[in-house]
């Protein structure tokens, strides 16, 4: 099967779940991927923004210039890990077969907030196992025109909603 990874679940805003990155460290080597993800996020904003809601998200998922492989959304908590709001899983053995983005059903009642969550996970579709939380934050923040910290806090608040579900 095509590999994908579950990105780390954002920790509540205010806790420090982020790693630094001394020059020459493995973390510093990740900076080019985060920069590329931010650039792709900016392209998404130019094409589908400035406000990306549910309808724009559905169009975005069809755009191979922005989403590398076919991806559909399914509101299904079955494959999600505890506390996880969404994750893409491959439909077949090759990435070209596409992905299903499983989103926790709690968010189905608030479709205009779903892009915030799906954008975070799209880096797994675009970059596979090489994607990390920093890349997700860079991509989502750029796509929505937010500062990275503001995007991180917004995603964390959405993830926190699952603790009461």
N, C-alpha and C positions, 0 to 999 in steps of 0.2 A: 504494500500500500504506500501511497505518497505520504511522506512524513510531514507532520505539522507539530507544533509544540504549543502547549498551554502556556500563555504568557503569565508571569506572576500577577496575582491579584493585587491591585493597588492597596496599600495599607492606608488606614484612616489618615486624613489630612492632619499634619502636625507631627506624625511619627516619621522617623527617618529610616525608610526602607531603601534608600538610594545609595549606591556606591559612588565614590569619588573617581578619581582617575589621574594618578600621578603620571607625568610624561614618561613614556617608555613602558607603561604598564599595559596589560591586556585591555583594560578599560579604555585607555587612550587610543588603542587600536580600533575600538568600536566607533570612534567619533566620525569617521567617514561614512559609515552606514547610517548613523543618526542624521548626518547632514544630508545624505541622499534622501532619506525618508522625509525630512523637513521640506526639501525641494519638491518631492512628489506631492506632499500635502499642500504646498502652495499652488501647484498646478491644479489640484482638485478644487481648491478655493476659487481660482480663476475661472474654471469651467462650470462649477456648480454653485458657487457662493453668490453673494457673501453669506447668505444664510442657507445652511444645508439641513433641510428637514427630511421627512419620510419620502416624499416624492422625488426629491433630488438624490437621496440615497439609492433608491431603486434604479434610477437612471445611471448613477455612478457605477453600480455593480455590473452594468452591461458594457461599460467602457473599458476595453482592453488596454488603452493607454494609461489608465489609472489603476485598474484592478487586473493583475496579470492573468488570472485564471477565472473561469466562470464561477460565480458564487451566488447562492440563493440563501434567503433568510428563512429560518424555521423557528417558531417559538416552542421550544422543547427543552426542559431542564434535564432530561434523562442523561445525556452524556456529560453534563457539567459537573465539575468538582464542587465540593461544598464551598459556598461563598463566591463562586465564579458567576459572572453575569453573562458571558458569551464565550464561545470558542468555535473556530472553524474546523471541521473534520472532512477529510477527503471522501469523495464519492467513489473513487476507484483506486487503482494501483499507480496511476500517473497523475501528476498535477493537472494536466490538460483535461482530465475527466471532470474536474471541477470540485467545488467544496460546498458544504452546507454550513452556514453560519448559524449555530444553535444559540439562541438568545433566550434567557430566562423569561418565562411567560408573564412574570410580574410586570415586565416593561411593555407588554402588548397594549396595555391601556394608555400608554403615553408614547405614541409612535414618533412624535417629534423629538423625543429624547434618545430614541434608539440609535440615530447616527453617531452620537457621542460615544456609545459603547462599541458599535460595529467598526467605526474608524480605528479605535484602539486595537482591535483584533485583525484588521485587514493587513497589517504588516506581516502577520504569519502566513497569509495567503501570498503576498508579494515576495517575501524574503525567506519563507520556510523556517527551518530550524535556526537560521542565523539571526532571526529577529529577537530582540530583547525589549524589556519594558521601556528603556530610554528611546528606542526607535519608535515604539507605539506612541509615546507621549509627543515626540517631535512631529510625527506624521499627523496625529489628530489635532494637535494645537495649531499647526500651520494650516490644515484644511479648514478649521473653524475660525481662524484669525484670532487666536487667543495666545497669551503668554503660556509657556510650557507649564509653569507652576499652577496657573489658573485652570488649565485643562486637567492636570493631574488631580487637583482638588475636586473638580467637578466629577471626574470619573470615580474618585474615591467616595464622594457622597452618594453617587448612584450605587456603587458596590455596597455601601453601608445599608442601603434599603433592603438588601437581601437578608440581613441579620434578623429582621422582623418577619420575614416571609416563611 
